[in-house]
Amino acid sequence: LDFNDIVASFNKLEEEAMIVSSSHNEVCLVLSTTSVQGREVTDSFGGSLIGVPLPDITKIHSGTIDEVLSKGWSVPFSQEQAPKNS
């Protein structure tokens, strides 16, 4: 994988991405994108590109962190509702 190809796939300029690590067969970089674009671009590379979300911790309220770390908190379960018949 080439750094420039990856960055271009996200419609970004080289200055908008940062190389964290690079070797002859791996490149690790950080750039800003949406979850939808991230999924689309990683899928377009056919499994040779892996995206890992890095949330902006400065935008997470400290109360949220306290709540999630509490013993009583569990991952919310989401279930799709069946459409109501009119």
C-alpha positions in Angstrom: 0.0 0.0 0.0 1.2 3.4 -0.9 0.7 6.4 1.4 -0.2 8.7 -1.4 -2.8 6.3 -2.8 -4.4 5.8 0.6 -4.6 9.6 1.3 -6.0 10.3 -2.2 -8.7 7.6 -1.7 -9.9 9.7 1.2 -9.9 12.9 -1.0 -7.3 14.4 1.3 -4.0 16.2 0.6 -0.8 14.7 1.9 -0.5 17.5 4.4 -3.8 16.4 5.9 -2.5 13.0 6.9 0.4 11.9 9.2 2.5 8.8 8.8 2.9 7.0 12.1 4.9 4.1 10.8 6.0 2.8 7.4 7.9 -0.3 6.2 8.2 -2.1 2.9 4.8 -3.8 3.3 2.9 -1.7 5.9 1.9 1.9 6.3 0.2 3.3 9.4 -1.2 6.8 9.1 -3.7 9.1 10.9 -6.2 11.2 9.1 -9.6 12.7 9.7 -12.7 11.2 8.0 -16.3 10.2 8.6 -17.3 6.7 9.5 -19.1 6.3 6.2 -16.1 7.4 4.1 -13.8 5.3 6.3 -15.9 2.2 5.6 -16.2 2.9 1.9 -12.4 3.5 1.4 -11.3 0.5 3.5 -13.8 -1.8 1.6 -12.5 -0.5 -1.7 -9.0 -1.8 -0.9 -10.4 -5.4 -0.7 -9.2 -6.2 2.8 -5.6 -4.9 2.4 -6.5 -1.7 4.4 -7.7 -1.7 8.0 -9.3 1.4 9.5 -9.3 2.0 13.3 -11.4 4.8 14.7 -9.6 7.1 17.1 -12.2 9.2 18.9 -11.4 12.7 19.9 -11.2 12.3 23.6 -11.4 16.0 24.2 -15.0 15.9 22.9 -16.1 13.2 25.5 -17.6 14.6 28.7 -15.8 13.3 31.8 -19.1 12.2 33.3 -19.6 9.8 30.3 -16.2 8.2 31.1 -17.1 7.8 34.8 -20.5 6.3 33.9 -19.0 3.8 31.4 -16.3 2.8 33.9 -18.9 2.2 36.7 -19.7 -1.4 37.7 -23.4 -0.9 36.9 -22.9 0.1 33.3 -23.3 -2.4 30.5 -23.3 -2.0 26.7 -26.7 -0.8 25.6 -28.6 -3.4 23.5 -30.1 -2.1 20.4 -32.9 -4.0 18.7 -34.6 -2.9 15.5 -38.3 -2.4 15.8 -40.6 -4.2 13.4 -42.6 -1.7 11.3 -46.1 -1.0 12.6 -48.9 -1.9 10.4 -51.3 1.0 9.7 
